[in-house]
Amino acid sequence: QVQLVESGGGLVQTGDSLRLSCAASGRTFSSDAMAWFRQAPGKEREFVSAISWSTAYYADSVKGRFTISRDNAKNTVYLQMNSLKPEDTAVYYCAADRRPPGSTLVYSTANEYDDWGQGTQVTVSS
């Protein structure tokens, strides 16, 4: 059974940092595109960041503050979030898009992703 389990969320103050983790299990994810999305109350789910086997992509709203990385040996993807702002408050979801080995294709639309975690809450107080 494929599982993506997010962790690392919490309540922080403006300017603080958090590191989210997403542990994947149930199949091999090393060639997948892995992504983070977020959803704030009353808003649509939005793309945050994604990583292929070689390249990372970011939404403009987080560029320069967030860093995505992956450890294929641990089947884990991370999102380091620095200089957090109240507008970063949301539930953060990890997602996996099954790709062939060597693929650098990465999507920013949620419906392209095959597997999803349950989400972890990030709250940034002002």
Backbone torsions as a table, in degrees:
resi	resn	phi	psi	omega
1	GLN	NA	127.7	-179.7
2	VAL	-75.9	131.6	177.9
3	GLN	-137.2	138.4	169.4
4	LEU	-121.9	123.2	-176.4
5	VAL	-123.0	115.5	179.4
6	GLU	-88.7	151.4	174.7
7	SER	-153.9	166.3	175.2
8	GLY	104.2	-4.0	178.2
9	GLY	-71.2	171.8	178.6
10	GLY	168.1	-170.7	179.5
11	LEU	-104.8	121.8	-179.7
12	VAL	-134.6	172.4	178.1
13	GLN	-100.5	161.7	177.2
14	THR	-53.8	132.5	179.9
15	GLY	93.6	-12.8	179.4
16	ASP	-76.4	176.1	179.6
17	SER	-124.3	153.8	173.1
18	LEU	-143.0	152.3	174.0
19	ARG	-123.5	115.5	175.9
20	LEU	-90.5	146.3	175.8
21	SER	-125.1	150.3	175.8
22	CYS	-135.0	110.5	179.7
23	ALA	-96.2	123.7	-177.3
24	ALA	-105.9	144.3	178.2
25	SER	-149.9	163.3	176.2
26	GLY	104.4	-17.4	175.3
27	ARG	-167.5	178.6	178.4
28	THR	-85.7	130.5	-176.5
29	PHE	-111.8	4.1	-169.4
30	SER	-61.5	-28.1	179.2
31	SER	-99.5	-3.9	-178.9
32	ASP	-70.0	152.6	162.2
33	ALA	-82.1	130.6	179.7
34	MET	-114.3	142.6	-174.0
35	ALA	-141.5	159.9	169.1
36	TRP	-118.3	132.7	171.6
37	PHE	-121.5	165.4	175.5
38	ARG	-143.3	154.5	178.8
39	GLN	-140.0	118.1	175.8
40	ALA	-90.6	156.8	-180.0
41	PRO	-55.2	129.3	177.4
42	GLY	77.8	5.8	-178.0
43	LYS	-121.6	162.9	176.3
44	GLU	-73.1	155.5	173.5
45	ARG	-67.2	133.3	-176.5
46	GLU	-126.1	149.2	178.8
47	PHE	-69.1	138.5	176.7
48	VAL	-113.4	-54.6	-175.2
49	SER	-163.8	156.4	176.8
50	ALA	-149.8	158.6	-179.1
51	ILE	-143.2	131.0	170.8
52	SER	-89.4	-161.1	177.9
53	TRP	-73.2	-14.9	-172.8
54	SER	-132.1	-19.4	-169.2
55	THR	-136.9	143.9	178.0
56	ALA	-109.2	149.4	-179.6
57	TYR	-133.3	147.8	-176.8
58	TYR	-138.1	148.6	168.2
59	ALA	-69.8	150.1	-178.8
60	ASP	-59.1	-32.0	-175.8
61	SER	-68.0	-18.4	-177.7
62	VAL	-119.5	-5.5	-177.6
63	LYS	-58.9	131.9	-178.4
64	GLY	89.6	-14.3	179.0
65	ARG	-113.7	-34.5	-177.7
66	PHE	-107.2	148.2	176.3
67	THR	-134.4	125.9	176.6
68	ILE	-99.3	144.1	176.9
69	SER	-150.7	167.5	179.9
70	ARG	-143.5	149.9	174.9
71	ASP	-124.6	97.5	-175.1
72	ASN	-66.2	-28.4	178.0
73	ALA	-64.1	-29.5	-180.0
74	LYS	-103.0	1.7	-176.9
75	ASN	52.3	43.5	-174.2
76	THR	-132.1	139.9	173.9
77	VAL	-120.0	145.6	-175.4
78	TYR	-122.5	155.4	171.1
79	LEU	-134.3	106.2	175.4
80	GLN	-85.8	121.4	-176.5
81	MET	-116.8	115.7	179.0
82	ASN	-113.5	163.7	177.9
83	SER	48.9	50.0	-176.1
84	LEU	-65.1	146.3	-178.6
85	LYS	-122.9	157.4	177.4
86	PRO	-55.4	-32.9	-179.8
87	GLU	-71.8	-5.8	172.9
88	ASP	-83.5	-6.6	-180.0
89	THR	-62.1	125.0	-177.2
90	ALA	-179.4	170.8	165.6
91	VAL	-88.0	128.2	-177.6
92	TYR	-102.5	129.1	-177.7
93	TYR	-116.0	140.6	172.9
94	CYS	-96.6	144.2	-179.3
95	ALA	-143.4	152.0	179.8
96	ALA	-127.8	135.5	177.4
97	ASP	-117.1	115.5	-176.5
98	ARG	-67.4	121.7	-178.4
99	ARG	-129.4	152.1	175.3
100	PRO	-69.9	156.7	178.7
101	PRO	-55.2	134.6	178.2
102	GLY	88.6	-6.2	-178.8
103	SER	-70.0	136.6	175.2
104	THR	-109.6	7.2	-177.4
105	LEU	-73.6	130.3	-179.6
106	VAL	-137.7	134.7	179.4
107	TYR	-107.7	154.4	175.6
108	SER	-109.5	6.7	179.4
109	THR	-103.6	134.4	-172.1
110	ALA	-61.2	-34.7	-174.3
111	ASN	-72.6	-4.7	175.6
112	GLU	-84.3	-9.9	-173.3
113	TYR	-97.1	139.3	-171.1
114	ASP	-90.9	-35.5	-174.0
115	ASP	-129.5	144.1	-175.6
116	TRP	-135.6	148.2	170.8
117	GLY	-88.1	179.7	-177.8
118	GLN	-85.7	-15.7	176.7
119	GLY	100.2	154.4	174.8
120	THR	-135.8	136.1	-174.5
121	GLN	-82.0	132.0	172.1
122	VAL	-120.2	122.9	179.3
123	THR	-124.2	124.7	-179.5
124	VAL	-114.8	116.3	-178.9
125	SER	-90.7	149.2	-178.0
126	SER	-90.4	NA	NA
